[in-house]
């Protein structure tokens, strides 16, 4: 029987990355161990916390994904200090840019799903931060070459590694459904506040304050604005509370350049999304360009949404459904396991023949 472990960047918060991690570990088996650079114990409720978890000294410094990017100059040392035993036959690595560096034996089979490069997200940085980003990217590429099987959805990775397979990230959408039109008035819209700055939120409240809308998503970075206008901030709640809100909205404004999980949830509910461009969701059915003057005028922008079939919008989100990802991963995991088993059997046969000859 093969010994398999899973490695990842961080167990920090409940998001689509954790959903992918849970799906992978569920396919492999109940007792699979997890090696991670950061583990914020108790922050992620669910199956992951029930496994044996090995982590690094970064636990003391990193409390969020933003912290991990800021501390990326420490990743190499932390990763080399976390050693996966040579008795392991297969490492399944779910990476957002760092965990492929975790130390392991050369003979161990490495399957890496490079799901997202969070180190490449644009932001203002000092020269020191810019330097370490470049250093981290060099290390990142070096250790990606170690993978026996590589999956990714990052264009740069797919171009650099011709043998890599393109696989889109996934999210659990089973709770986000199209509900009967008669249930809603469609008299409000929603805005994902996670990618917004305090000044942008101030402008939105100033311009659209007399309109019915709510911000959704984590808003800790907005400080005083969330405290001053609590009625406008819905937060990042469970699917039982978020799903009906999305199902009833006129549209969602989502300017994130990260994996657009709120947009996919809205589309799954049959609702349209306005963006300023996202690599995961090209413009088309259900996904429309946000007016360029959305934040530049002193009066609300009139948003026109094409008349579309909600089921077609839902179909766009189906490409990212976790059930689909689980099926793809299960098939690949079985293929790799069979390959490793056959290789071990062949090596054992050679050893037996050698013993007989002696």
N, C-alpha and C positions, 0 to 999 in steps of 0.2 A: 504493500500500500504506500502511495506517495505521501511524503510529508510536504505540506503546502503552507506558506504563511502569506500574509498580506502586508504591504507597506503603503504609507500615505504621508502627505505633508503635515496635516494637523487635524486633530479632533477638537474643534473650537466652538462651533455653533451648528444648529440644525439648519441645513440648507441643502441644495440639490447635490452638492458634493458628498455630503453624508448619506443621502439617499442612494447614490451610486455605490458608495462604500458598503452600505448595508446589503444592497442587492448582490454585490460581488461576494461578500462573506457568506451570504445565505446560500448561494449556489455552491460554494466550496465545501461548506459544512459547519456544524455547530461549534466545533472545538478549535477552529482556526485562530491562530494568534495574530496580533496586529503589532507592527513596528511603525512608530510615527515620530516625527521630529517634535511635535507639540501635542500634549494632551491636557486640556483643561477639564479636569475631573469633575463630573457632575453637570457639565454644561450641555451635554448632548444626551437626552433621555432616549432609551431604546436599546436595540440589540447590540450596538457597538460597545456600549459600556459593560455588557455582560461577558465580553471576551477578555482574555489575558492581553494586556497592553504594555508594550515596552516603549519608553519615550526618552527624551534627552534633557539636558540642563536648560534648554530653551523654554521649558515650562515656567521658569521663574521670570522670564522677560517678555514673553509673548502672550497677549490676551485677545488678539484679533488678527485677522488676515492682514490688515494694514501694518500691524506691528511686525508680522513675519517678513513682509517686504522690507520694512525699515531696518530690520536686523538681519538682512540676507547675508551680510558679511560674516555672520557667525554660523551660518548654515553648514558650510563645509566642515568645520571642526566638529560640530554636533553630529553630523551624518557619519563621519568617519569613526566617531566614538560609539555609535550604536551598531553592534555587529550581529548579523544574522548567521546562526551556526551553519557549518558546512554539511550537517546532517540533513538540511532542508533540500528537497529536490526541486521545488518550484517557488519562486517569489512572484506574486501578482502585485504590481505596483500601480497605484492610482495617484498620478502626479499633477500638481498645479504649478510645477516648475522646479521643485527642490528635492523631493524624496527619492529620486533615482540615484542620488549620491549615497544613500545608506549602505554601509559596508557589507559585502557578502563575498562568498567564495567564487572564484573564477568559473568553476565547473557547474555552479547552480544555474538553472534555467531562469531567465528573467523575462517576464511579460510586463511591459509598461504601457499603460494607457495615459498618455500625456493629454489630459483633458482640457487644460487651460494654462496659459502662461501669465500668471498674475504679476510677474516681475516686469512684463512689457507694457503694462497699463500706464498711459501717459500721465505724468504729473510733474509739477515744478519740483526740481531737486537741486541740491547743492553740488559743487564739483565732486566732493567726497562721495555723495550718494550716487552720482552719475558714474564715477569710477567703479564703485563696488557693483553697480548694476551690470556693467560691462564684464567685470570679473566673474560675477555669478552666471551670466549668460554663457561665457566660455566654458565654465565648469559644467553647466547644464548640458551643453551640446556634447561634451566629452563623455559624460556618463550615459547619455541617450544612445551613444554608439554601442554601449555594452548590452543593450536589450536584444534578446534573441527574437522577440516578437514585439513590434511597436505599433500602437494605435494612436491616432491623434485627429483633431479637427482643426489644428492650427496650420494655416497655409504655409508659413515659413518652415515648419517642421516637415510637412509633406513634400515641399520642394527640395529640402536639404537631404531627406532620407527617402529615396525612391521606393524602398521596400516597405515603407510604412503604409498602414491601411487607414483610410479615412472613416472614422466613426463619430457620429455626432453625440454630444453630451445628452443626458436624459434626466427627466424629472417625473415624479409621481403626479399624475393628473386625474386619477380616478375620482376624486371628490369634486372636480371642476367640470360641471355639466351644463348643457344648454337647457334652460328652464322655460316654461311657457311664457310667451310675451305678455299675456294678460296679468301676470304677477307684478309687473313693474311699470312705473311712470316714466322712467328714463329722464329724470329731471336733475341729474347731477353727473359730474365727471370725476375721475380720479387721477392723481399724479404720484408717480414713484419719486419720493424725496431722497432716496439713498444717494443718487449721483449729484444732487444739487448742493450748492454752496449756500451759506447763510444769506449772502447778498441776493442770490437768485430767488430764494424763498421769500425774502423781504419784498422783492419786486412782484412776485406772484400774488402775495397777500394784498399788496397795495393796488395792483391792477384788477385782480379778480375777486377781491374781498366780498363784493356784493353778490357774487354768483355762488351756486351750490356746488361745492367740491370738497374733496378730502385728500390729504396726503396719506399715502400708504408706505410701509417699509420702515426700517430702523431710522430713528431720528436723533440719536444721542449726539451726533456731531453738530446738530443745529441749536443746541443749548436753549437760549432765552426765547427763541421764537416758538419752539414747541411748548415751553412753559407758559408763554404769554397767550398762545392761541390753542389750548388743548382740544377745543372742539373741532379743529381742522386736522388733527393728527390721529389717524386710526392705528398706526403702528404696524408691526409685523406679527400678525396673529395666526392662530391655527386655521386649517382649511375650513373647519366648521363655521368660523366667523367670516373668513375672507371670501370664500366661494360665493355666498349670496350677494355680498357687496359688489363683487366683480360682475356677477350675472346681471345685476340691475343697473350698471353704469351705462351712460351714453357712449363713453370711450375712455381709454386709458392713455395718459401721456407718460412715456417712458424714455428717458434720454440716456440710459445706461449704455456703456460700451462693453460691459461685462456680459456674462450669460444672462439673457433677459427672462428670468423665471417669472416675474410678474406679468410680462407680456404674454408668455405662453399660457399662463393660467387664465388670463382674460380671453385669449383666442379660444382656449378650450371651452370656455363658457359661451362662445359665439359672439364675443364683443370685439370691436375694432381697436386698434392700437395706433398711436401717433408717435413716431420716433424721428430723430435726426440722423438716422443711419446706424445699423447694428449688423456686424458681420454674420451673426447667427440667423437673422431674419431679414432677408432682402424685401424691398418694397413689392407689393402685390396684393392679392386678396387678403383682406384683414389687416394689412400692415401698410400704413400711409405716412407720407412725409409731413413732419410737423412744420407749420408755417414759419418762415425764417424770422418774421417780426413778432413771434410769440412773446418775447420778453422786451422788445424794444419800443413798443408804443405805450401811450398813456391810457389806452382803452382796450378792452378785451378783443382778442382776435376772433373773428367768426370762423369756426371750423366746419368744413363740409365733409361729410362721410358718404362715400358711394353706397348705394343700395346693394347689399350683398347677402347671399345666403349664409345664415349663421353656421350651417353645417359645413360649408366650405372653409369658413374661418377655423372651425374646430379641426378640420382636416389638416390645416397647416401645423397645428400644435401636435398632432398625432405622430409626426416624424420624430418627436422628442420624447415620446412616452416611454416610461421605465419598463413596461412589459416588453416592448420591442427590444430595448437594450438587453434585458435579461435573456431573451431568446438568443440574441447574437453572441453574448458572452458565454452562455452555456455551451453553445456549439463550439466556440473557439477553445474553451477550457477543456472540453472532452478531447478535441484534436491534439492539443498540447500534451495532455496527460497520457494519451495513447502513444504519442511519439516518445515521451520520456520512458514510459514502461517498456516499450520495444527496445530502446537503447540500453536500458538496464539489463534486460533479458539477454541481449546480444553480448554485453560485456561479461555477464555471469557465465554464459556458454563458453566464451573464450577462456575464462579462468578455469572452468571445469576441464576443458580440453587440455589446457596447459598442465593441470594437475595429473591427468591421466597419462600424458606423455612422460612426465617425470617419474 
